[in-house]
Amino acid sequence: MSLLRRMDKGGGGSKDGNSDRRDAAKQAALARRKAAQARGGKKQGGGDNYSDLKSRIQNRLLAELDPQMDISRKSEVRHQIQELFNNILAEESMLLSKSERERLFESIVADILGLGPLEPLLEDESVTEIMVNGPKNIFIEQSGKITLSGVTFESDDHVLRVIDRIVAPLGRRVDESQPLVDARLQDGSRVNVVIRPIALCGPTITIRKFSKTPFGVQDLIRFGTMTPEIAQFLRACIMGSLNSVVSGGTGSGKTTLLNVLSSFIPNEERIITVENAAELQLQQEHVVSLESRPPNIEGKGEVTIRDLVINCLRMRPERIVVGECRGPEALDMLQAMNTGHDGSLTTLHANTPRDALARLEVMVLMAGMDLPVRAIREQTASAVDMIVQQTRMRDGSRKIIFITEVQGMEGEMVTMSDIFEFEQTGFENNKIVGRVKPTGIRPKFYDRIEDAGINLPPSIFGVGRR
């Protein structure tokens, strides 16, 4: 029986006589201190707690491991850690049950090779988002619902060590002088970090997980994000080189949809992606990925999204895919769309297709050029062919709610026409029931789809239906 279980049963019996009782009391006190080391409880009788034991073993492991060892070969490193771990426990004379040893070992391995307490959450495919609000409050999103997980860090320093492990391989830093940073994990999952003094609750990490296997169009159809008819229409639009904007709120699935739309680009075309943190997972052969860079500690060396968009025009792109327009790069994106780079794609934050055009105007003005509003609108109406509006519904599902054609200018206004819109038919079992349906209007850009040798049945647009 392990020491921990003996203490749970109140081990350390009693004997007759004062001397025996004193001996028993000493043994019980010693046992309580050892039990506190074996489990993460509070300090008892001045003894070290579980975190101290873990820290002590972990420091010895780091001291004894070969510093030249390639940690990317995780199976070999794990085997060496296992041997050293067993030796250290034997030297410490710690009596732990098999489950306790495994828990301690996995925790130490996660800290040495991975992201500590976050590793189980990253391995859980049902978890789509991880939100660390300080060391003791870690929330997760599953099936569109946010709940408090049972996982915690030991301290702020523990969280900061994990943050350093995320940002260091990317050549980025986070400290009091630069307490905000965007990063990514090896699988492309998006990471945002905020630390003190900006984050009052302690180091904050937000991880938007990416699926190990990128979602495809069939996955979005299965999730109810789109219908087979919508998928067929969007494929035709991308292959017909229409300039498209994916619009939506935070967490609405814009990047996932952009990734799916990008998969429709023919394999023989040269694609250049521009992102703040590389997240797109394009499967084509001819892809060049560009990533922005923040300034260094001296405030130099920054490369912005706008710099990358301007530069990629010199790289002979056939398709330009900008992960997200959020500033003055919108002007250069519109210029690219208007100067022969048809079929370009981007995303932006907006609640409706009309709001998306308004945001584009504001972002173009952020470029610092004193352009009249009408000139900006004419550029936008000429450049953008289609806006795909996606939203996160109140039941947590992500759905396309509008596909809108940008038709041109009429007076001072940009004219638009909804080709498809979402119609909710009910609410059953806490789920929204509905379907994206055609409005009966065939888009004016359909001639360009036909020029690409693609013919869509009229029924997709609701023509001929009753």
N, C-alpha and C positions, 0 to 999 in steps of 0.2 A: 504494500500500500504506500502511495507517495506521501511525502511530508505534508503536502497541501491538504490531502484528504484526511490524514490523521488529525490535523489541526481543526478541520471542519467538524470532526467528531469529538473535539475537545480533548485530544490526546495529552499525555503527560500526567499520568495517574497520581494517586496519593498513597502515602504509607503512614504507618503509625509513628508517633513521636514527632517532637518539634524539629529535630534535625532532618528527619525524612521529609517533613512537609517543606522545610526550607530548600532542600535539594530538588524536590518536585517543583517548587515555585521557580527555581532557577532554570530547570529544564524547560518548563512551560514558557518562560520568558524568551529563552533561546529559540525554542521552536516557533514562537510567534514572530520573532525577527526573521527567521528563515522563511516562514510562510509568507511574510510580507514581500520578501524578495521574489518568491516564486509566483506571485499573482499581483496584479496591478492595484492592490488596495492601498489604504492610507498607511502612513508610517505608524508602526506600533513599537513602543518601548525604545524609541530612538533608532530603530533599524532602518536600512535602506529599503525603498519600495521597488516595485517591478521595473519602473523606468530606469532606475539607477543600475539594476542588474543588467537590463538590456543594453544600456549605454556602456557599461563596463565591458561586457562581452563583445559588443560591436567595436569598441575602440581597440581591443586586443586583436580582433579579427583583422581590422584594417592595418594594424601594425605588423601582423605576421604574414598577410597576403603579399604576393609578389607584385610590386608596383608596376612592373613591365607587363603584367598579364593583360591580355586582350579581353576586356569585359564584354565585348560584342559576342564572344563565344560563351553564351550564358550557361549552357549545360556543363561545360568543363569548369567554369568558375563556380557554379553551384555545387559541384561535386567536391571541389577543394574547400569551399566554405563549410560544407557538411562535416568533413573530416576534422577541420580545425574547431568547429563548434562542439563536436563530441569530446574532443580532447580538453577544451576549456571547461566544459561542464564537469568533466571528471576531476579536473584539478580544483574546481570550485566546490566539489563535494555536494552538488545540488541534486536532491532527489525529486525529480519531476516525473509525472505520469507521461505516457506516450503522447497523449493529446496536448498536454502542456508544453512538452518539448517541441512538438510540431508547430504549435502556435508561435512560440518564441522564435523558432528557426525561420518560419515564413516571414515574420515581422522584420527580422534582421536582414534577410535576403532582399526583401522589398525595399528596405532603406538603402542597401548597398548597391543593388542593381537596378532598381526601379524607382517609383515615385511614392514609396512608403505606404501609408494607409490607403492611398488612392488606387493602388494596384488592383484589389478585388473589384472595385467599381469600374475600372477601365476594362477589366476582363468580362464583366457582365454585359452581354449584348443588349439586354433589355433596358439598360441605363443609357439615355441619350444625352443627358447634360449633367454636369457635376458643378456644384456651386459651394465653394469653401468660404464661409463667413467667419474668419478667425479660426483658431485651432480646435474649437469644441463644437462648432455648428457647421455641419456639412450636409447640404441638401442635394437631392438627386431628382431628375425628371424621368419618369417611366410612363409610357403610354400617354404622354401629354400632361401628366399630373405631377406636381412637385410635392415631395415629402421629405421629412428629416430622416437621414440615414443614421445608423448606429455607429458610424465610424468617426473617430476623433484623432487629432494630432496630440502630441505631448505638450507642445508649447509653441509660441510664436517662432522661436528659433528653428524648431522642427519644420514648420511650414516654409520658412525662408530657405532651408537647405533643399527642400523639394523644388522651390521656385528656381534656385540657382541651377539645379540639375536640368530644368526645362530650358532656361534661356541661354545658358553658357554655350551649348553646342551651336547655337545660332549666331554667336558673336554679339549677343545683346546683353544688356545689364539692367539691373534694377537696384536702386538705392535711394537715399533720402533726397538726393539732387534730381533723380529721375524716377519717381515712385510709380509711374505708369508704364506698362510695356505690353505689346501684342506679340504673341509667339505662336508656335505650333508644336505638336508632338510628332514623333517619327511617322505615324500613320496619317498625318495631315490634319488631325483634330485641332480645332481652333482654341487658343488659350489667351485669356486676358488676365493680367495681374495688376493689383493695386495694393500698395503697402503703406504703412505709417510714414509720414503724418497725415496722408490723404485719407486712408481707410482707418476710421476711428476704432472699429471693432477688431482690428488686427489684420494681418496679411490676408488678402482676398484673392481667390483664384476662381475663374469661370472657364470651364472646359466644355466646348461644344463638340461632342464625339462624332467621329465619322465611322461609318460601318467598315468593317475589315474588308468586305467586298462591296464596292460602290453600288449604290442603288441604280437600277436600270429602269427603263420605261415600264416594264411589266410590274415592277415593284410599286411604282406610283399608281398604276391602274389598280393593283390589289389593295393598296392603302385607301383608295377612293379619292386620291388627289386629282386624277383626271380619268376620262373615259377612253376606250379604244379609239373612238372617233376623234377626240381631241388630240390623242397621240399621233394619229395619222395626219391630221392637219398641221400640227407643229413640226413634224418631220418634213412635210412638204415645204413649209415656210423656211426652215433652215437650209434644206437642200436647194431651195430657190433663191438663196442669198438675200433674204430680207433682214434688215437691221432690226434687232429685237431688244427690248428692255424688259427685264423681270423686276417687277415692283412688289413691295410687301413690307410688313412690319418686322420687328425683331423676332427671330425664332419662327418665322412663317415658312421657312424651307426654301428661301430664294437660291442659296448656293447649291442645294441638292438639285433643284429644278434646272439651274444653269448648267450643272454638270451633265444632266440628262440631255438637255438641248444640245450641248456641245458634242455629245456622242453621235448626233445625227450628221455632223460635218463629214464630208467624204474623206476617206483615209489618205487620198493623194494630195490634199491641200496642206499648205504650210500654215500652222496655227501658232500664234504668239499670245501667251497669257500674261496678264499684268495683275499682280495681287499685292496686298499689304502683307499678308502671311499666306504662303502657298498652300491652298486647300483643294483646288480643282484636281480631279483625278482622271484626266483625259487618257483614253486608251489608243489614240491614233499614233502612228509612227513618227510623223513629222511635227513635233510639238517643242516649242522653246518656252520655258517658264521663267518669268522675271519676277523678282520680289523686291519691294522697297526696303530701304535701310534707314534706321534712325541715326541722328548725329552721335558721334563718339563723345567721350568724356570732355573733350575740348570744344564741343559744339560744332565740329566739322565732320565732313564726310556723309552728310545726309543725302539720300536719294529718294525723291518723292514719287508718288504714283504718276504725277504729271510729267516728271522727267522721263519715266519709263515709257509712257504713252508716246511722248514726242520721239524718243529714241527708237521705239519699235517701228515707227513709220519708215525708218532707214534700213530695216531688216528684211525687206521684201515680204511683208505678211500678205497672205491671202485672206486670213481671218484674224481679227483682233478680239480677244476675250478679256474684258476688264472685270476682275472679281467684284468690285463695287466702286461706283462713282459717289464720292462724298464731298468733293471740293472742286477747285479750279480745273482739275483734269477733265471735267465734263465738257469744257469748251474744246479741248483737243480731241476728245472722243467724238464729238459732233463733227468737227472738221474732218476727222478720218472717215467717218461714215459718208461725208459729202464729197470725198475726193477719191472715190474708186475702191474703197475698202468695204464693199458690200458684204452683208452677212455677219457683221460685227455684233457682239453680244455684250451686255453688261447688266448689272443689277443696281438698284437704288432703293432707299427707304421712302415709302409713301403709302397712304391708305387707299387711294383710288387712282385710276389712270389719269384723271384730270389733275390730281395732286402731284402725280409723277412729273407731268409737264411743268407745273409751277415750280417744283423743286429743281428741275433742270435749269430753268431760268435763273433761279437764285444762285445755283452753283456756277453758272457761266459768269454771272456778275462778280463772283468771288475771285475770278481770274484777274481782276483789277483793270479790265479794259472798259472804257466808257462807251459801251454799245447801247444803242436805243433798243427798247424792249421789242419793237416790231422786228428789228433785224435778228434778234435772238429767236423770236418765235418762228420767223421764216426759216432760219437755219434748222431749228428743231423739227418743224413740219416737213422739211425736205429730207432730213437725215433719218428720223425714226419712222419705221413702217408699222411696227406692232408693239403693243404693251401687253404683257401677260401679268395679271394681278393675282397674287397669291395671298392667302391669309391663314392665320391660325384660329380655328373656330373655338367657341367656348367649351366644347367637349375635348379639346386638345388635338383634334385632327387638323391636318393641313390640306387645304383645297384651293384649286384654281377657281376664282369667282368671276373673273372677267378676262376675255381676250378681246382687245380693242384695236381697231385700225386707226392710225393717224392719217387723215385723208388730205389735209392741206390747210390753206388759210382762207378765211372768209371775213373780209374786213380786217379787224384787229385781232380776231380770235382764231385759234387753231381748231379746226373741225375734227371731230372724232366720231367713230361709229362702233358700237359693240357688236362683235360677230358672235360671241358666245357669252352666256352669263349663267351664274349658279342660281338654281331655283330650289329652295328648301321646301320639302313636302311634309316634314314632320319631325318629331323628336321622340325616339323610342329607346328604352334601356340606356338612358343617359348618353345617347348618340344622336347626332344630327343626321337626318335622312334627307337626301336631295341629290341633284344631278346637274352637271353643267350641260346646258341645252343651247342649241343654235337659236339665234334671233330671227332667222329667215333672210338675213342680208348676206349677199355674197360680196366679199371684199373687193375693192377696186384693184388691189395688187394681185388678184388671181391670175391676170395675164402673165405676170412674171413667173408664177408657179408653172403655168402651161409652157412658157418658153424654156423652162428647165426640163421639159419632157415628162412632167408629172401631171396626171389627170386624177382629180378627186371626184367621187360620185356626188351629184347635186344633193343627195339626201344628207350629207354631212352638214350642209348649211341650212337644212330644214326645208329645202326646196322640194316641192312635190308631196310633202307630208300634210296630213290633215290633223 
